[in-house]
Amino acid sequence: MVSETTIQSQGTGQYKFVAVDNACYLTAKYPLSHHSSLPGYELKKARAVHLQRRNNVKVRGCGCATLIFLHGFGCDQSMWNYILPHYSQRFRVVLLDHVGAGGSDLSAYCAEKYSTLDGYAKDLNEIIDEFAEGQVILVGHSVSAMIAALADGARPGRVAAHVMVGPSPCYIDSDGYTGGFVEDDIHSLLDTLDSNYLGWSSNMAPVIMGAPGQPELSDELTNSFCRTDPEIAKQFARVTFLSDNRKDVVGLQTPTLILQSTEDLIAPIAVGEYLNSVLPNSELCLVPNIGHCPHMSAPHACIEAMDAFLDSRFSTP
């Protein structure tokens, strides 16, 4: 997969910044790290431009710590709009779209790279390196909570805290573990998605959202699902629902807030209780809410819980 960005170098003309299967080159010939004629600050600028375009990165606010918001399956960064204004006043905030979602660069999608959540975690660590300042707090919804955990595990000590919203390390029940689904149900769900993605989206989005009395939120999630490239969404769904990341979270030492809805079809309370039991520095907070997206349908309750968690660890203005 090849993507290109042309930048203007002060005094040295134009350079074409090329990413080939996510390896970086200038003028499609010299490895970026070995191209000494371009000043270091311009190399950094080129990489930042590439990552910004690949993941539609947006940076807002300021503060001594950075909050990075990560959306779930079928969503994009706009799903954080209900709590974003509160945090952009106190923190540096980084928003992004996973490759294949929202305003990301679809040409950067590589089926092999994104065949596991590790590909998304690699992207996240690159974004942390480029855009984060100070201590880093990862706020991940649903599958992105596991992407954040994988990124943390790959770079121990870089992440200061996690906020996991409706997380699940494994969706399939097994002996001694309740994920919420039996394996046949997951395969049936994926088969339906494969055969009629738009129909599946229209039917499932309201069920996932829940939020009775707020039909506009179901419409918002349905529209987000339908905007997502169907082929990419199908693969991401398989990666999401068939992954088992229990071994990746057991014993993770990073302080973690687990936000779990009291009624969630996708991630039942038992999953939150499991995570709380295997994450030694975690807190479980049950948000009075029906549905899988409490940051949208119960934003004030989420803000209250997040503030209590963050205020005890990070001093902000």
N, C-alpha and C positions, 0 to 999 in steps of 0.2 A: 504494500500500500504506500503510495507516494503523495505527499502534500508539499506545496511550495509557498514560500513567503519572500517577497522582495523587499529589502530594506535599503535605505540610503545611508551610506557611511560618510561621516564628515571627513573630507579630504581624501578619501580612498574610493569614491564612486559607489556604484550599486553592487550589492551582493545578493545572490539568491540563496535563501535559507531553505534547505530541502530536508524533509523527514522521510526516510525510506524504512518502512516497517519499524517506525519509532526510533531509528538511529539517525543522528543529526549530522548533516553535511553542509558545507558551503560550496556554491557553484557546482554542486552535484559531483564533486571530485575529491575534495579534501575533507577528512574528518574534522568536525567542528573544533574538537579539543586540540587539534594539531595545526590549525590555521592561524599562524602567529601574526600575520599582517593586519588582522582586524583587531582593534583595541578591545581589551577585556570587557569594558562596559558595553560595547556594541554587541559582543557575543552574548552577553547577558540579555540585552534588549531583544536580540533576535530570538533567543530561546523563550523569553517571556511572551513575545508576539505569537510564536508558534503554539505554546501551551494555551494562551488566551483564546486563539481561534479554534484549537482542537476541542476544548472543553467549555467554550463560551464563558470564560472566567470573568467575574465582575467583583471588584473590590470596593467596599463602602466603609464609612465610619473610621474611627481611630481609637486606639487604646493600647494598654500595655500588653494585651494578649489578643490572640486571633481566634475567632470562631469560624470554622469551616463547615458549611451546611451541605449535606449530601442527601439527595432525593432518592426515593424508592423506585421500584419497577413501574414503568408506564407513566412516570411523573417527570417533572423538570424543576428547575430552581424556583419557579414562580410559586410553587406550593408552600414556600416558606414565608410568603408575603404577610401572613397573618401574625407572625411574631417578629419578623425582621426589623420593623422600625424601632422596637424596644431595644434590640441589641446593637443596632448600628449607632446608637447614641453613646454606647459604653465600651464597645470593642471594635477592633478592626475585624471586619466581616468579609469572608470570601465565599462567593457563590459559584457553583459550577453545574454543568450538565454532563452526565456521563456520555461517553462517545456513543452515538446512536439515539440520543434523547435531546429534546428541546432544540436549542440553537447550536448544538455541537456540530463539528465538521464530520458529516457522514462519510466523506472519502477517507477519513482516518480509521474507519472501522475495519478490523481484521478479525475474521471469524476464529482463527487459530488463537490469537492473543486473548480474545475475550471468551474463550471456551471454558474458562474458570474465572472465579472472582479475583484471582491473583492479578489478572491483567488490569482490572479496575483499581486494585490496590497500588499497583506500580504507578499508574497515572496519578493517583492521589499523592503519593510521596513526592513525585516530581512537582506537583502544584504546591505542596507544603514548602519544599525547598525554594521555590521561586517567589511565592506570594505571601507566605506567613511571616509575621514578626513577633518576637517574644514567645511566650508560652502558647501552645497550640491546643485548642479544645475541638474535638471532632463531634459534630452533631449529625448522627446518621439515622435516617428513617428506614425501617424495615430491613431489606437486604443490605442497604448501605451501612447499617451498624456492623455487619460482618465484614464488609469491605474495609471499614475503618479499623476493625480489630486486626485484620490481616496486614494492613499498612503499619500498624503499631508493632506487630510482631516482627515485621521485616526490618524495622528501624527502632529497636528498643531505646527508650529514653527520650525520643523526639516528641511524643504526644504526652501532654500533661493531664488530660482528662477526656473522658467520653461521655456524651449524652446519647443514649440509645433509645429511640422512639419506636415502639412496637417491634422490637428485634426478635429474630428467631435464628438460632444456629442450625436448626434442622426441622423441616416441616412434617416429616414422616414419623409416625409412632414406631417405637421399637421396645424391646423388653426393658422395663424400668424407666422409659422416657416417653413423655407425651408431647408430640409435636403438633397435634391437632388434626392430622389427616392420616388415613391408611394409604399405603403405596398405590393401590389400584385407583383411589380417588384422584391422586395427583396425576397419574398417567391419563386418566379420563379427562381431567381438566386440560392437560397439555394437548391431547388429541383434538379436543373441541377448539382450542385456540388455533391449532394448526389448520384446521379445516375451514374456519370462519372467524378470522381475527376481529373484524369489525363488529360482527354479531356478538362474539364473546365479550368484547369490550363494553358494548352497550348494555349487556345483561349483567356483567360482573362488577362494573365500576360502582353502581349504586349499592351493591351488596358489600363490597369492600369498604366503601365510605361509611355506610351506616347513617349516622347523623339524622335520625328522623326529625322532621320539622325544619330541616335545612336542605331542601331539594336542590338549591343552587350549587351546593358543594358536590353533589352527585353529578350534576351537569358539568361542572368544572373538571372533575376527574375523568368523566367519560370523554370529554373533548381532548384532554391530555393524552389518554390512551389512543384515541383515534388519530392524533397528530404524529404519533410515533411510527417510524418505518416498520411495517408489519414483519418483514423478514428478520430484522434485527430484534424486534420485540419477541418473536418466537424463540430465538436462541437465548435471549436474556431470561425469558421465562423458564426455560429448561435449566439454565445455570442456577437461577434463583431457587426454584422449588426442588431441585434434585441435589443441591449441595448439602453436605454435612460438615459444619464447621465447629462441632463440639470440641474436638481436640485443639482447635485454635484459640478457644476462649478459656478453657480450663486453666486456672492459675494465672491468668493475665493480671498483673499487679496494678495497672493504671487505674486511678480512681474513676468510677463509672456510676452514672445515674441511669437507671432503667425506668423509662416511662411506659407504663402499660395501661391500656384502656381496660375498664372493668368488664366490658363486653366486646370481644374482638374475634371475629370468625377466623382470621388469618393467624393471629398469634394469641392464643388463649393465656389466661393468667398462669397456668402451669408452666409455660415456657419462661415467663418472667421470673417465676420462683426458681426454676432450674438455673437460670443465669445468675441470679442472686446467690445461689448456693455454691457456684463454681468460680465466681469472680470474687476474690477475697476482699477487695476494697470497693464493693458495690453497695448501692442503695436502691431498693425497689420502691417506686412510687406508683400507686394505682390511681389513675385519673378517671373520675366519674365521666364515662363517655361510652357511647355505642359506636363502634367502628374502628378501622385500622389507621385512621389519620387524625389523631387527637390534636396535632399542631394546627390543623385546619378547623376542626369542629369544636374543639375545646381549648382555644389558644391561651385564654387567661389562666386556666388551671396549669397548663404546661409552663407558661412564663413564671408562675408562682413557684413551681417545683424547681425549675431550672435556676431561678434567682437564688433560692435557698442553697442549692448545691454550689453554684458558682461563687456566691458572696462569701462562702466559708473558706474558699480556696484562692480566690483571685481578687486583689484589691483593684477596684476601678473607680473612676471619678464619680 
